[in-house]
Amino acid sequence: MRNSFILTAVSFVLLGSTAGVSGEGGYRVVVKIADVTATSADSLIRVPVHISFPKDTLAGVEMYFTIDENRNIQFASDDVRPDGLSMAADTAGTIMSGWEWVDVNTLENTTFDLKMAGLADWPDQEMTAPVPPRDSALLTTLYFRLDDTYPLTPGTRFEVRINSQKSGFSDPTGNSIGVVTTHEKVCKEYVGDSCARWQVARVGVLDTTVVSFKNGSITIAGDETPGH
């Protein structure tokens, strides 16, 4: 949906330095997927994702979501919003609403994995203010398509997860929030069993004293229970 230059720019922002990170006073960022109940009659299921960041100003987001692979359910990637983005992750009415760049797409042609990324302010455009600290806010709304072609047993539960190893956030200066980065040597070219060309690469690891990700779920109730 977008060219590789844009995706590279987002990756750079989210893997910046973490100078000043201290985990004192509790988590600096908490992302929580809601637990919702639906019925087999609900074709479209809405799952809110909330975020709190009481100590940081948020300017960049990169999130990876996944759901159990099941023939009954998938991300609603076939539905498109008026702005052309996939409705699988809707940012309308969220803290990302009005950001200069937002990208939503399923990964590797699967409907069970989803990437959402955004930058409040894109270079060489008019300034868009980042989001100041919030105790609680809506980050995005995930939408899932439910297929009732196959029988669904009441009580069936689908877990909606966050890939914490890939997800991250950045502040307005480009520093990552909650990702500890380091450098390591990576072999880029082998000659037999020996490395002929090394390259120093920067890698990031989530600091769980700073960021907390909480998974959510979709539970199928009886048909008499209204979806929400």
Backbone hydrogen bonds, N-H to C=O, Kabsch-Sander energy under -0.5 kcal/mol:
donor,donor_aa,acceptor,acceptor_aa,energy
6,I,3,N,-0.6
7,L,3,N,-1.4
8,T,4,S,-2.3
9,A,5,F,-2.0
10,V,6,I,-2.0
11,S,7,L,-2.1
12,F,8,T,-2.1
13,V,9,A,-2.0
14,L,10,V,-2.2
15,L,11,S,-0.9
15,L,12,F,-0.7
16,G,13,V,-1.1
21,V,18,T,-1.9
26,G,23,G,-1.0
28,R,210,V,-2.0
29,V,210,V,-2.2
30,V,52,S,-2.3
31,V,212,S,-2.8
32,K,50,H,-2.7
33,I,214,K,-2.5
34,A,48,P,-2.4
36,V,34,A,-0.6
36,V,217,S,-2.7
38,A,219,T,-2.7
42,D,39,T,-1.8
43,S,41,A,-0.7
45,I,144,F,-2.8
47,V,142,L,-3.1
49,V,140,T,-2.3
50,H,32,K,-2.6
51,I,137,A,-2.9
52,S,30,V,-2.1
53,F,134,R,-2.5
55,K,28,R,-0.6
56,D,53,F,-0.8
58,L,56,D,-0.5
58,L,131,V,-2.6
59,A,170,S,-2.8
60,G,170,S,-1.5
61,V,118,G,-2.4
62,E,168,G,-2.2
63,M,116,M,-3.4
65,F,114,L,-2.8
66,T,161,R,-2.2
67,I,112,F,-2.0
68,D,159,E,-1.0
70,N,68,D,-0.7
70,N,73,I,-0.6
73,I,70,N,-1.3
74,Q,145,R,-1.4
75,F,111,T,-2.8
76,A,143,Y,-2.6
77,S,75,F,-2.4
79,D,76,A,-1.2
81,R,85,L,-2.9
84,G,81,R,-1.9
86,S,104,V,-0.6
87,M,79,D,-2.7
89,A,86,S,-0.9
90,D,141,T,-2.9
94,T,91,T,-1.9
95,I,138,L,-2.1
97,S,94,T,-1.4
99,W,96,M,-2.1
100,E,120,A,-1.5
101,W,119,L,-1.7
103,D,117,A,-3.0
105,N,115,K,-2.2
107,L,113,D,-1.5
110,T,107,L,-2.0
114,L,65,F,-2.9
115,K,105,N,-2.7
116,M,63,M,-2.8
117,A,103,D,-2.6
118,G,61,V,-2.5
119,L,101,W,-2.5
120,A,59,A,-2.7
125,Q,122,W,-1.2
129,A,127,M,-0.5
131,V,58,L,-2.9
134,R,53,F,-0.8
137,A,51,I,-1.7
139,L,49,V,-2.7
139,L,137,A,-0.6
140,T,49,V,-1.5
141,T,90,D,-1.9
142,L,47,V,-2.9
143,Y,88,A,-2.0
144,F,45,I,-2.4
145,R,74,Q,-3.0
146,L,43,S,-2.7
146,L,144,F,-0.5
147,D,72,N,-3.4
148,D,146,L,-0.6
150,Y,147,D,-0.5
155,G,220,I,-4.9
156,T,153,T,-2.2
158,F,218,I,-3.1
160,V,216,G,-2.2
161,R,66,T,-3.1
161,R,159,E,-0.6
163,N,64,Y,-2.7
164,S,162,I,-1.2
166,K,163,N,-1.0
167,S,163,N,-1.9
168,G,62,E,-2.5
169,F,177,I,-0.5
170,S,60,G,-1.9
171,D,175,N,-2.4
174,G,171,D,-1.9
176,S,17,S,-1.0
177,I,169,F,-2.7
178,G,176,S,-0.7
180,V,178,G,-0.5
180,V,205,V,-3.0
181,T,179,V,-0.6
182,T,203,V,-2.6
184,E,201,A,-2.4
186,V,199,Q,-3.1
188,K,197,R,-3.0
189,E,197,R,-1.2
191,V,194,S,-3.3
194,S,191,V,-1.8
196,A,189,E,-2.9
196,A,194,S,-0.5
197,R,189,E,-1.4
199,Q,186,V,-2.0
201,A,184,E,-2.9
201,A,199,Q,-0.6
203,V,182,T,-2.8
205,V,180,V,-2.4
207,D,178,G,-2.9
208,T,206,L,-0.9
210,V,207,D,-1.9
211,V,207,D,-2.0
212,S,29,V,-2.4
214,K,31,V,-2.7
216,G,160,V,-2.5
217,S,34,A,-1.0
218,I,158,F,-2.5
219,T,36,V,-2.3
220,I,156,T,-3.0
221,A,38,A,-3.5
221,A,219,T,-0.6
225,T,222,G,-2.1
228,H,37,T,-1.2
